Amino acid sequence: MDLAVVSNPHMATGHDASVPVRLAIELEKRVVNPLVERLLRSRFHWLLSRHLAVLSYDGRISGTRVTTPLLYERDGEAFVVTTGRDEVTWWKNFREGYPATLRIAGEPIAVTGRAITDPDRLVPWLAELVDRSRLWRFLLRRYADRTGTEWSERALTAAAENLVAVRFRRRGATHEDASW
């Protein structure tokens, strides 16, 4: 599950990664992700569907089918996944808009995703996430330069420099840029 925003030693998978970190990553990829994906595809999807979706797409270069559970938020008619810029690489497939399928609440939705990497555009989105829930305040704090409990413009800008948002819209919908 791409909760890169959560804890990440995530892509510290190189030689410098400790054995426990590599084992945790393998456990996530081989056990946790398949279980979460199976649950999200089942009739019990409602247990996790409020904030988790299954993303499926063909790799832009490899052509290999990729399927992974992700944490998402709604933004009007769009679905947005916010993830670490350096922790994972899947988002790079969506730099220029790319087709995919999101399974949300048990239903597959044909979408086109577009990565938003400009920190200036991400700050308003991150501010909204921080206002939405404690979960996002918790998840984003590792990326923020915070000196207190308030989410200042400086803290949000620091977080935005380390994050990417991929905005998914239903295929056929106009791909207007979000207000953020």
N, C-alpha and C positions, 0 to 999 in steps of 0.2 A: 504494500500500500504506500503510495507516495505521500508519506507524511514527512517528507524531507524537511518541511518547516518545523517539525517537532523536535528532533533531537540531534540531528546529524553529525555523527561520525559517518553518515550514509555513504558518501562516495569516497571515503577515505579507504577505498578498497585496494589502493596500490600497496607497494611493498612496505610502506611505513605504517600501515594499519596493523593494530595489534591483533593477535589471534582471537580474543573475545569479540572484538569489533567485527572482524571478518565472519566469525561464526554467527553473530547476531544478524548480519546482513544476509547471509545464506539462509538462516532460519526464516527471516522475513520473506525472502523471495520464494523459497521452496515450500514453506508451511503456512505462514500467516496469509500471504497474498492469495494463494489458491483457496484457502478456507473462506476468506472474506469474499472473494469473487463468487465462489459457489453459493454462499449465503445470499449475496445480492442478486443472483440469478434464480433463486428459489422462491417459493411462495412465502417464505419468512423474511423476504427482503426488507419488509417494513421495520425490522429491528435496527437496520443500519441506513436505510435509504434517505433519511432526512438530510444527511451531509455527505454520504458516500455514493459514488457512482463507479461504474466499470467503463473504462475507456478502451476502445479497440480501434486500431488503425494499422495500415501497412507502412512499414518503415520507408521513408522517402528514398533512401539510398539502397538499403538491403532488400526491400520488398517483403521482408519477414513480417508476419502478422504479430502484432504486439497487443497484449491485453493486460491491463493493470487496474486495480481499484485505486480511486483517488478521492481526496477530500474536495468538495466543491461548494460553491455558494451561488445563489441566484442573483442576477442583476437585471431586473426587468425580465425580458424574454430570453436573456442570455444565461449561460452557465459558465462560471469562472473558476478556474483552478489556479491557485497561487502556490508557487513552489520555489525552492532554492535555485538560484541561477547556476551555481557550481556543483550542487549535490547530485543532480540528476541531469540527464541529457535528452530525455524524451521530448521535451518542449521544443527542441530545435527543429523538429519535423514541422512545426506549426509557425515558423517565422514569417512565411508569406501566405498563410491561409492554406489549409490542407484538410481533406475530408476525413471523417472519423465517425464512429458510432459511440454514443454515450448510452449506457443502460441506467436509467434513473427510475426509481420506484417500480422496478421490474419490467419496464418498457424500453425497447431500443429506440433511440432517436438519432436519425441521420443528421450530422452536424458538420460544420466547417469551423476549424479552430484557427485562431490567429494569435500569435505570441505578442505580448506587449512588454518590451524591455526597457523603455525609456523611464528612468526613475521619476522624472517630472510628471509623467502621466500616471505613474503608479501611486504616488503619494495620496491623491484623493481617494483611491480605492482602498488603500491600507487604512486611511482615516475612517472610512466607512466600516471596514471590518472590525477595527478596534471599538467602534461605537456599537456594533451589533452584538458582540458577545464576549464573555470572559474567555471562552475557548480561544478566540482569535487573539486576544490580548496575551494569553499564555503562549500560543504558538509563535507569535511574531516577536516576542521579547528578546529572543536570542539574536535577532538580526538588528535590533534597535540600539542606538547609542542613547541610553536613558540614564539620567542622573537622579531621578525621583520616580514618583508614581504617575506623573502626567505624561501623556503622549504628545510631546512637542513636535513642531514642524521639523526640527533637527533630528529627533528620534525617528520620525517617519521617513525622512529622507535617507537616513543611514540604513534603515530596513529596506527601502526601495532599491538601493544600490546593490543589494544582495538577492533580490527576488525577481521573479518573472510571473506575470499573470497570463494565462492562456484563456482567451474569451471564445467560447463555443456558441455559435448561433445555429438554429435549425437551417438545414440546407434549403436554399431557395429564398431565405429571408435576406433582406438587404443588409450588407455588412457595414452599416454605419458605425463610425467610431463612437465609442461610449463617451459620455461627457467627461470621463476621466481618461 
